[in-house]
Amino acid sequence: MMRPTAHSLRGPNLSVAAFINKPKNWKNSALGAFCFSADTGNKQAPDRLEIPCMRVAMRRLDAPDAICEVWQGNGPLTQGRRGDLQYSHNDEVLFGLIVLPETGFEAAPGKTPLHQATESAYRLIFSLLDDLRFPHPFRFWNYIADINGHSFGVERYRQFNSGRQDAFLAHGRNVTGNVPAACALGSAHGPLTIAFLAGRVAPLSIENPRQTSAYEYPPEYGPRSPTFSRACLVNLEQEEVLFISGTASVVGHATLHPADVVAQTRETMTNIKAVLAEANRLSSRSGFDLAGLHYRVYVRQPADLAQIRKELTRCVGGALNAVYLQADVCRRDLLLEIEATAAQPLSVPSERRN
């Protein structure tokens, strides 16, 4: 089995200083970035990184320095802004982000401010993708303040799910089946913040046979089910990229091991293994494995970090490549959530070998 290589779309993790000191031609190849700070109140992240940069209001737990997770593109890049949306793209992939405070919305019948902010953000995203002819979103990252809290008598994560699905439906998008990969995490404060990757080639959505598809959750989880797939597989010009959605200790639709962080970590990795098996079954190369993934690990309680790292190292081995952030997970009884990406080069077409 060929192990996936570090891929060209997901670039390196760099310190802010290292990113700033990169040559201009290198920075010109960057589609966008996520900036994770060691202290959400500090000023390690500069006000401008010359590219769309999602500043995540979550404390990094595994190191004292801020880092930038860079996503790169091949060929000339075009940058732009449309209202609250900032984006960058080449001919193949678009990276975008939107920051939309819910304070700009007032409660309306059946729609809270967060519901409206979410629906508005996704409507703007879909309009942009349609206009620029990048109709296929691959991956969404959603960050919501106080995700487990209640306002207007409704859990805030459920408000978000309703707003998201309303926008999908308004734009004629699928809400079951072939839907994008995604995560939704809670920060202590800050506006609704969404980043996304999209392209001109439709991704292949992947489900986990151990889990109920999120879009088929029963009504006990809210009036609108979450709109995301467990993973999606994208064939770009040079590589096949796997995006694994936020994954947790859920089997069927129920949380397992609600008070045991080690058991939750182990169950989460079992779910990721199941997703990898499905990806390899559907992939043309069948080369994805745990050691080839780039992990982002969201930890509810910082005191659990050491146990989580130890269990992940046991599961993955010394090749573990992970960043750990303090965040609230969408269910109160979930102690961590893990997302991951990987890529492998596509086979050279036979006509190019001659």
Secondary structure, DSSP 8 states (H G I E B T S, - for coil): -------SSEEEEEEHHHHHTS-HHHHTTEEEEEEEESSTTS--S-S--SS-EEEEEEEB-S-SS-EEEEEE-SS--EEEEETTEEEEE-SSEEEEEEEE-GGG---BTTB-HHHHHHHHHHHHHHHHHHHHT--EEEEEEEEEETTT-EETTEEHHHHHHHHHHHHHHHTT--SSSS--EEEEEEESS--EEEEEEEESS--EEE--TTB--GGG--GGG-SS----BSEEEEE-SSEEEEEEEEE-SEEBTEE--TT-HHHHHHHHHHHHHHHHHHHHHHSSS----GGG-EEEEEESSGGGHHHHHHHHHHHH-TT-EEEEEE-B-SSTT--EEEEEEEEEE----HHHH-
